[in-house]
Amino acid sequence: MTSLQAVAALVLIAAALSVIMSGAWLAWQRTRNSGWVDTIWTFGLGLVGALSALSPLGVATLQPRQIVVAVFAALWAARLGLHIASRTNKIADDPRYADLIKSWGSDAARQMFILLQKQALVSIPLAFAMFLAAHQSEPGFTLRDALAVLVMAIAIGGEGVADWQLQNFKADPANKGGINDIGLWRFSRHPNYFFETFGWLAYPVLAVDFTGAYPWGFAALLAPACMYWLLVYVSGIPPLEEHMLRTRGEKFRAYQRRTNAFFPGPVRSAS
């Protein structure tokens, strides 16, 4: 794959994501339920990723690795997108976005559009990683392909279990106002975010070539780094934990003291 082909793919991916997030803004304008923003983002990114994986740029014929990556993108988007859609259908608004919208006041529409375009911008490394992984030209099904499949299976399975455990906890009226600290949530306050980030490691596993034959492959490392940054420092843990502290108070502070925020591990003793 030439540099020109890689840049062309990057431009097309950026344009597609911008259009998708413009559509998410219109959906929010119509429904006033910001939960649909993440639903559209998930399905949109999955679609862009799958199409970029199957792109003929840089290949003479469709390769098995392109199909593998397209399946990764489709499975990820289907599981997460359907989960978010189901959750959104049961709420009036997403509290993370709702707090921002309230703070913006009369300028909310413009600020929301800008925010979603920023979301499109930071999503570029994610879709580009799918493209790069799919177009790694090492022939045949190799150990790296098997490892990538294992990573993605663990990620989708782990995130699915975490979401299922949280959903079951919330469905029990006895747990209203409580803190879910059972199952995977005993070892991490956000196990779903951990497994989400872990899954993006599958793409650099496929793309990175230490022989130097595929230098563009190293750019796929930006995908897990970007997702980690977003979930841990920007749009994931900080606003969600702020909401939990506001609504759960000391119960959540105690959970913070005894449980890791992101990486699963031994439970720390309360101080």
C-alpha positions as CSV (number, residue, x, y, z in Angstrom):
1,M,0.0,0.0,0.0
2,T,1.4,3.4,-1.0
3,S,1.3,6.5,1.2
4,L,-1.1,8.1,-1.3
5,Q,-3.6,5.2,-0.9
6,A,-3.3,5.4,2.9
7,V,-3.9,9.2,2.9
8,A,-6.9,8.7,0.5
9,A,-8.4,6.2,2.9
10,L,-7.8,8.6,5.8
11,V,-9.6,11.4,4.1
12,L,-12.6,9.2,3.1
13,I,-12.8,7.9,6.7
14,A,-12.8,11.4,8.1
15,A,-15.5,12.6,5.7
16,A,-17.7,9.6,6.4
17,L,-17.4,10.0,10.2
18,S,-18.2,13.7,10.0
19,V,-21.4,13.0,8.0
20,I,-22.4,10.3,10.5
21,M,-22.0,12.5,13.5
22,S,-24.0,15.3,11.7
23,G,-26.7,12.7,11.4
24,A,-26.4,12.0,15.2
25,W,-26.8,15.7,15.9
26,L,-30.0,15.8,13.8
27,A,-31.3,12.7,15.7
28,W,-30.6,14.5,19.0
29,Q,-32.4,17.6,17.7
30,R,-35.4,15.6,16.8
31,T,-35.7,13.3,19.9
32,R,-33.9,15.4,22.6
33,N,-32.5,12.1,23.9
34,S,-28.8,12.3,23.7
35,G,-28.4,8.5,24.2
36,W,-29.1,8.1,20.5
37,V,-25.8,9.9,19.8
38,D,-23.7,7.0,21.1
39,T,-26.0,4.5,19.3
40,I,-25.5,6.2,16.0
41,W,-21.7,6.6,16.6
42,T,-21.3,2.9,17.4
43,F,-23.2,1.6,14.3
44,G,-21.6,4.4,12.1
45,L,-18.1,3.6,13.2
46,G,-18.7,-0.1,12.7
47,L,-20.0,0.5,9.2
48,V,-17.1,2.8,8.3
49,G,-14.7,0.3,9.7
50,A,-16.2,-2.7,7.9
51,L,-16.3,-0.8,4.5
52,S,-12.7,0.5,4.9
53,A,-11.6,-3.0,5.7
54,L,-13.1,-4.3,2.5
55,S,-11.8,-1.4,0.5
56,P,-9.8,-2.4,-2.7
57,L,-7.2,0.3,-2.0
58,G,-3.8,-1.3,-2.0
59,V,-4.9,-4.9,-2.8
60,A,-5.5,-6.7,-6.1
61,T,-8.1,-9.1,-4.8
62,L,-10.1,-9.4,-1.6
63,Q,-8.0,-11.0,1.1
64,P,-9.1,-13.2,4.0
65,R,-7.7,-10.7,6.5
66,Q,-10.0,-8.0,5.1
67,I,-13.0,-10.2,5.8
68,V,-11.8,-11.0,9.3
69,V,-11.5,-7.3,10.2
70,A,-14.8,-6.5,8.6
71,V,-16.4,-9.2,10.8
72,F,-14.6,-7.7,13.9
73,A,-16.1,-4.3,13.1
74,A,-19.6,-5.8,12.5
75,L,-19.7,-7.9,15.6
76,W,-18.4,-5.1,17.8
77,A,-20.9,-2.6,16.4
78,A,-23.9,-5.0,16.6
79,R,-23.3,-6.0,20.2
80,L,-22.5,-2.6,21.6
81,G,-24.9,-0.7,19.4
82,L,-27.9,-2.9,20.3
83,H,-27.0,-2.7,23.9
84,I,-26.8,1.1,23.9
85,A,-30.0,1.3,21.8
86,S,-31.9,-0.9,24.3
87,R,-30.6,1.3,27.2
88,T,-31.5,4.5,25.4
89,N,-35.0,3.4,24.7
90,K,-35.6,3.2,28.4
91,I,-34.3,6.6,29.4
92,A,-35.2,10.2,28.6
93,D,-31.6,11.4,28.2
94,D,-28.0,10.4,28.8
95,P,-26.8,12.0,32.1
96,R,-23.3,12.7,30.7
97,Y,-24.6,14.7,27.8
98,A,-27.6,16.1,29.7
99,D,-25.3,17.9,32.2
100,L,-23.3,19.5,29.3
101,I,-26.5,20.5,27.5
102,K,-27.8,22.2,30.6
103,S,-24.6,24.1,31.2
104,W,-24.6,25.4,27.6
105,G,-28.1,26.9,27.9
106,S,-29.4,28.7,24.8
107,D,-26.1,27.8,22.9
108,A,-26.7,24.1,23.3
109,A,-27.5,23.3,19.7
110,R,-24.3,24.8,18.4
111,Q,-22.1,23.5,21.1
112,M,-23.6,20.0,20.7
113,F,-22.8,20.1,16.9
114,I,-19.2,21.1,17.7
115,L,-18.9,18.3,20.3
116,L,-20.1,15.7,17.9
117,Q,-17.7,16.8,15.2
118,K,-14.9,16.6,17.7
119,Q,-16.1,13.0,18.4
120,A,-15.9,12.3,14.7
121,L,-12.4,13.7,14.7
122,V,-11.1,11.5,17.5
123,S,-12.8,8.5,16.0
124,I,-10.6,8.7,12.9
125,P,-7.8,6.6,14.4
126,L,-10.2,3.9,15.3
127,A,-11.6,3.4,11.8
128,F,-8.2,3.9,10.3
129,A,-6.8,1.1,12.5
130,M,-9.4,-1.2,11.0
131,F,-8.3,-0.2,7.5
132,L,-4.6,-0.7,8.3
133,A,-5.2,-4.1,10.0
134,A,-7.2,-5.4,7.0
135,H,-4.6,-4.3,4.5
136,Q,-1.6,-5.9,6.2
137,S,-0.3,-8.0,3.3
138,E,1.3,-10.9,5.1
139,P,-0.1,-14.0,3.3
140,G,-2.2,-16.7,4.8
141,F,-3.7,-17.1,8.3
142,T,-0.9,-16.5,10.7
143,L,-0.3,-16.6,14.5
144,R,-1.0,-12.9,14.6
145,D,-4.5,-13.5,13.0
146,A,-5.3,-16.1,15.7
147,L,-4.1,-13.8,18.4
148,A,-6.2,-11.0,17.1
149,V,-9.3,-13.3,17.0
150,L,-8.6,-14.3,20.6
151,V,-8.2,-10.7,21.8
152,M,-11.5,-9.6,20.1
153,A,-13.4,-12.6,21.5
154,I,-12.2,-11.9,25.0
155,A,-13.1,-8.2,24.6
156,I,-16.6,-8.7,23.2
157,G,-17.3,-11.5,25.7
158,G,-16.0,-9.6,28.7
159,E,-17.8,-6.4,27.9
160,G,-21.0,-8.3,27.2
161,V,-20.8,-10.0,30.6
162,A,-20.1,-6.7,32.4
163,D,-23.0,-5.1,30.7
164,W,-25.3,-8.1,31.5
165,Q,-24.3,-8.0,35.2
166,L,-25.0,-4.3,35.4
167,Q,-28.3,-4.6,33.6
168,N,-29.4,-7.4,36.0
169,F,-28.4,-5.4,39.0
170,K,-30.4,-2.4,37.9
171,A,-33.4,-4.6,37.0
172,D,-33.8,-5.6,40.7
173,P,-35.9,-3.1,42.6
174,A,-34.0,-4.0,45.8
175,N,-30.8,-2.5,44.3
176,K,-32.3,1.0,43.6
177,G,-29.8,3.6,44.8
178,G,-27.2,1.0,45.4
179,I,-23.8,0.2,43.9
180,N,-23.1,-2.8,41.7
181,D,-19.9,-4.3,43.1
182,I,-20.4,-8.0,42.2
183,G,-19.0,-10.1,39.4
184,L,-16.5,-8.2,37.2
185,W,-17.6,-5.0,38.9
186,R,-15.8,-6.2,42.1
187,F,-12.4,-5.9,40.4
188,S,-13.0,-2.7,38.3
189,R,-15.4,0.2,38.6
190,H,-15.6,0.2,34.8
191,P,-14.9,-3.4,33.5
192,N,-17.0,-2.6,30.4
193,Y,-14.6,0.2,29.5
194,F,-11.6,-2.0,30.2
195,F,-12.8,-4.7,27.8
196,E,-13.8,-2.0,25.2
197,T,-10.3,-0.7,25.2
198,F,-8.8,-4.2,25.2
199,G,-10.6,-5.1,22.0
200,W,-8.9,-2.3,20.0
201,L,-5.6,-4.0,20.6
202,A,-6.7,-6.6,18.0
203,Y,-6.0,-4.1,15.2
204,P,-2.4,-3.3,16.0
205,V,-1.8,-7.0,16.6
206,L,-2.7,-7.5,12.9
207,A,-1.2,-4.3,11.5
208,V,2.2,-3.8,13.3
209,D,5.1,-5.3,11.3
210,F,8.4,-5.1,13.1
211,T,10.3,-6.0,9.9
212,G,9.6,-2.6,8.5
213,A,7.8,-3.9,5.5
214,Y,4.5,-2.2,6.5
215,P,5.4,1.1,8.3
216,W,1.8,2.4,8.2
217,G,0.9,-0.5,10.5
218,F,2.3,1.3,13.5
219,A,-0.4,4.0,13.2
220,A,-2.9,1.3,14.4
221,L,-1.5,1.7,17.8
222,L,-3.3,5.0,18.0
223,A,-6.7,3.1,18.3
224,P,-6.3,1.5,21.7
225,A,-4.4,4.6,22.9
226,C,-7.2,6.9,21.7
227,M,-9.9,4.7,23.3
228,Y,-8.1,4.5,26.6
229,W,-7.7,8.3,26.6
230,L,-11.4,8.9,25.8
231,L,-12.8,6.5,28.3
232,V,-10.4,7.1,31.2
233,Y,-9.9,10.9,30.9
234,V,-12.6,12.5,28.7
235,S,-16.0,11.1,28.0
236,G,-16.2,7.9,30.0
237,I,-15.1,7.7,33.6
238,P,-14.9,11.4,34.6
239,P,-18.5,12.5,33.8
240,L,-20.0,9.1,34.8
241,E,-18.3,9.1,38.2
242,E,-19.2,12.7,38.7
243,H,-22.8,11.7,38.1
244,M,-22.5,8.7,40.5
245,L,-21.0,10.8,43.2
246,R,-23.8,13.3,42.9
247,T,-26.5,10.6,43.0
248,R,-24.9,7.9,45.3
249,G,-22.7,10.0,47.5
250,E,-20.7,8.1,50.2
251,K,-21.7,4.7,48.8
252,F,-19.9,5.5,45.6
253,R,-16.9,7.1,47.5
254,A,-16.5,3.9,49.4
255,Y,-16.6,1.9,46.2
256,Q,-13.9,4.2,44.8
257,R,-11.7,3.5,47.8
258,R,-11.9,-0.3,47.6
259,T,-12.0,-0.9,43.8
260,N,-9.7,-0.1,40.9
261,A,-11.1,2.5,38.4
262,F,-10.1,0.8,35.2
263,F,-7.6,-2.1,35.2
264,P,-9.0,-5.2,36.9
265,G,-7.0,-6.4,39.8
266,P,-6.9,-7.4,43.5
267,V,-9.4,-5.3,45.5
268,R,-7.6,-2.7,47.6
269,S,-8.4,-2.4,51.3
270,A,-10.5,0.6,52.2
271,S,-8.5,3.3,53.8
